[in-house]
Every structure is written in C-alpha cells, then in structure tokens.
Amino acid sequence: MISHRIADGIATLTLDSPATRNALPLAGWKALARSVAEIAAAAPRAVVLGAAGAGMFCSGSDLREIAMLADDAALRAPFRAAMRAALAPLAHLPMPVIAAIDGDCFGAGVALALAADVRVAGPRAVFAITPAKLGITYPQEDIARLVALVGPGQAARLLCGATRIDAAEAARIGLVELVANDAMAEAEATARAMAALSPASLAALKRAVAHAPLGHDPALDEAFDAAFAGSDFREGLLAFRERRPARFADPR
C-alpha cells in the first residue's frame, strides 16, 4: 500500500494500491505516517513522492470507509486524526519533498500533494477536490495549504465548484510548479539538484517559506545569523573559491 526506499541520499515514497487507484483507507494513512516517521529518522537529503501504476496518483480517501462515517460517529475523529498524523509530518519534514503527479489526483489526494514543497505534473494529471459532491467538507489544514498556494479565489473555485482541471490549468493557477512529459524523472532530477545543496540551508529556507504568510519571526532572524558560523557555510565558501562542487555533510 505504502512503501519507501532510500538511495543516494534521496527517499522515494510510493503509493502502490492500483486496484483502488491508490485510494487511502485508515490503514493507508497510518502506513503513510509510519513511512514518513522512518524517513524523518533516516534524514535523507530530499524526498520524492510518487505512485505506482500508470495514470494514477491518489484518488483520495477510500470511499468505502468514508461511507461508514455516516453511521458511526465514533470513527469520524480518528479518521480525521489519522489524515492529520500523516500529512502534517510530511509537510514538516526538514528536507524538500517533491511530488510526481501523473494521473488522477482527487480529494484527499490533492491534500497529499499539497503537503509536498514542489509538485510536478505529468500529461495525464487531473486534479479535483470534490467533497461538495458528497455533502461533506475538507480538513482545515488542507484548505489552509490550498489557499496559501493558489489564493482564496482559486481555492473557492476548486472547493466550491468541485472543478476538474488538467496539468496546464493546475500550473496556471499555481497548484503545481512544473509540468513535464515524465513527471517522475523531473521530480527525481529536482530532488537530486536539491540534495546536492546544504541540508542546513534547505531546512532553514523551508521553514522560512512556510512561515512567510504569518509575518516576521525573530527565530528566523536568529537562524539567518547563525548560518554564517556553520560548517556548511565554510564548505560552501571554500568550494566556491576552489571552483568545485561543495561536499556538505549529512545533517545527522
């Protein structure tokens, strides 16, 4: 259902349930949380999020389990909590996360993509957020990420209209950052390029990007000042002077 591997400093996190078009049941969200925790502990330089199976990314939460929430109130909060326990740690990983999306990306699948830092769409990518078709709503954290990415107007269009859009339209409104004929290859190339950079810089920059809508944070000023005393700055400066690629140490 969910697997991951780490090679050459890059973790690859894969959804692999083609029979359900990678829909995530409660067990799937828990498996995703476990994989994210293991990736965090291993501290790779970058993460690629993708899916097995042609023409699919994630069709959302498993509709069979969603249907059970109508009759069993005791299941509702645990289901919401399981999604949050997977998506929040993914979004908060200190290293960059690049999502490769080439196929259906619906409902909670969009929430999964929103937890990445960079999204690459392939030619078969299709996006839709459709809770309004089912008479339900969307987790507040995922709405906040969507609004931060595309703005309130486009977020309202996607959420309130259940609008289906293709890769080109997703790029136009800012839902994805890159469109490529081979989404996975482009995501892996982006991950390799980022993995060659300073892990300390990437972690600090990612925090700053996430915090930017909230205004000024003195802790980010402190991180900016402290970076000049770090080993990565010394190595980066020496590599620049010696006209060679920098060899940054692993963060652990």
N, C-alpha and C positions, 0 to 999 in steps of 0.2 A: 504493500500500500504506500508506504513512505520509506525511502532509503537514502542514504548518503554515503559518500566516499570522499576521502581527502588525498590529493596527489599534487605534488609540486607546489604546495602552499595554497592550493585552491580547493575549497569544499564544493562538491556538487550535490545538491539536494533535489531529489527526484520524486515526483508523484507518479505512481505506477498502479493504477486500477482501471485499465482500459474498458473493462466490462461496464463500468458505471461512468465512463468519461471523466474519471478522476474526481468524482463527487466525494466529499469528505463526510463520513459519519462521525459520531462522537469518538469512536476508537481512532479514526484517522486524525482528528485534531489532537488527540493525546499522543499519537505516534509522532506527529509533526513537532509537538512540544519537546518530546524526548530527543529527537534528532537535532533540534535547534540547541538544546542544552549541551549535547555532546559536541556539537560544532563549536559552541562558545568555549567549552573547556579545552578543546584542541587548539584554539586560536590560530586558524589559518589566516592568510593574508586577504582573501576575498572569498565570496560565496556566489555560486551560480545556482539559481532556482529554475528548474525546468520540469518537463513532464515526458513520460514515455507514451508512445502511441501517436500516430500521425493525426493531425487535425484536431488536437485537443490540448487544453492546458488544465482547466478545472471548471467543471460545470456547476460548482457551488457546493453547498452542504447537501448531504444525502436527503432527498425529498421524502423517502420512506420514514426516516427518523423525524424530519420536520413535521410530518403529518401526525406523529404521535404526540407532539407538543400541544395539539388542540385539546386532547382529552386528559392529559396528565400534567397538571401544573407543577408537580414536583420535579419534572425533567427540564423545565424551561431555564431556570437559573444555572444549573450545571452545564447545560449545552452552551449558553452564552459565555459562561466562565471558561469552558474548555477552548472556545474560539479565542478568547482574550489571552489565555495562558499560552497559546501557540503564536498568535500574531504579534503581541507586544514584545516578547523576547526576540522574535525575528527582526522586528523594526528597530530594536535597540541593540542589536549586535554591533560591536565597535568597528568591525570591518565592513567594507562595501558589499552590498547584496545586489546582484544583477539578475533580473528575471527575464527568461526567454519565453515568449508567449507566441505560439503559432497554432492557433485553433480556438476552440470555444473557451471563453473566459467570462463566466456568468456568475451573478450573485456573489456568494462568498469567495468565488474565485477571483473576482476583482479586488475584494478585501485582501486576499493573499498577495496579489500583485502590488497593491498599494503599500504593503509592508516592506517592499524592496526599495532600494535607493535609486536604481535605474531600471527602466523597463524597455526591452527590445521586442518589437512586434514583427512577426513574420507575415507573409502574404495571406495566410489563411486565418489570421487572428480576427476574432469577432468578440466584441465586448457588449455586455448588457447587465444592468443592475435592476432586477425585476421583483423586489418584494411587494411592490404595489399591485402586481398582478395576482398575488396570493393573499392580499389583505393583511400583510404584516409590515414591519419596518426593518431598519438596518442598524447594527450596533453603532453607538455614538462615536466610538474611537475611529471607526472606519469612515464614517461621514466626515469627521474632522480631517482625516488624511486626504479624503477626496476633495474637500473644499480647499485645503491648502495647496493641492496640486493643480486643480482646474478652475478654481474660483467658485463663488456661490451660484452664479447663474448657470454655468455648465453643470455643476453638481445637481442643481434643481432639475435641469433638463434630463439628466441621466436617471435620477432617482424618481422624480415625479412623472416622467414620461415613459419610464421603462424602455428608453430609447436604445435600439441596437445600432452600433457603429462599427465600421471596419478599421483597419490599421491606419489608413491615411487620415481618417477623421479623428481617430484617437491621438495621432501625432499633432494634428492641427489644434486641438483644444488642450494639449499638454498632458493627456493621460498616459502617453508613452513618450519616451525621449528619442528613441531610434527606431527606424523601420529598415529591415534588411531581408534579403531573399532567404538567408539562412539565419534564423533568429538565434539558434543555439551557438553557431560558430561566432556570430557577432558578440554575443554575451560572453563567451569564453575569451575572445580576444580582448574585450573590455576588462574582464577580470584579470587577465594576465598583465595588461598595462598598469592597472591599479596596484596589483600585487608587487610590482617592481618598485613602488614608491614607499615612502616612510610609513610604517604602520602607526607610529605615534601621531604623525601629521594627519593621516586619514581618519583616525579615531577622533581627534580634536575637531577637524573640519566637519565631520559628520555630525558631531554634537552641535556645532555652531549652526549648521544648516537647519537641523531640526528645531533649534531654539529661536531662529531668526524671527518667525512671526510673533513671538512672545515679547520681543523688546530686549533691552540691554540686560546682560547678566555679568556681574563682576567676576564670576568664576571663569568665564571665557576670556576676560582680560588677563587673569592670572595664568591661564593655560597658554595664552599667546606669549607672555613674558617668559614663562618657564621653558618654553620650547627652545629658546636660544642657548640654554645651558645643557640641553640634552645631547646624547651620543649621536642621535640621528642627524642633528644639525652639523656636528663636527664631521661626520662621514659624508654627508651631502655636500658640504663646502669643499672638503678635500677631493671628492670625486669630480666636482665641477672644475677645480683647479688642475687636476690631473687628466681631464678630458676622458673620463671613463665612467661606466655605469656605477652608480652607488650600490654598495653592498650593505643593506640595512639588516640589523639583527632582528630575529623573531621577537615578538612582544613578550613572550613568556620568560 
